[in-house]
């Protein structure tokens, strides 16, 4: 018998002062059996840090045609392709061509990812930014999550402050240009 997705709920207060986004959200996040907790947490953070009208989680790891997070306008047109983890250059190239903008959030070593993409063809690579977090931040967030979560996310001056179920964490939002 195949294992199903594990559902995590997040009651979120988002205050992104850098972008002027203030929202109360209720997220139901399905974690595929092959998805790590670190990937799931990074996926939630990507959703929050990119939050805008039309944002949604895709089918995730089980979907090969979409990134982890998508943004669509009212007509259903894809406007943002938001990858999580370590996508290959061909996937980034494809996503950047389909959407008006592309972004990547990772819980992995950004230097290794940038090295893997060096010299590869990626459409509008100069417009794509890889975002990562301080060492140990994602692991600390993973340790604080459960099936039901209360999360406060505050972004100010490139810093992310999280309160996850009473555990306070902070990290810089590190930006690494692809070119």
Secondary structure, DSSP 8 states (H G I E B T S, - for coil): -----EEEEEEEEEEETTTTEEEEEEEEEEE-TTS-HHHHHHHHHHHHHT--TTEEE-SGGG-SSS-SEEEE-TT--EEEEEEES---HHHHHHHHHHSSEEEEE-SS-HHHHHHHHTTS--TTGGG-EEEEE-TTHHHHHHHH--SEEEEEEEEETTEEEEEETTEEEEEEEEEEE--
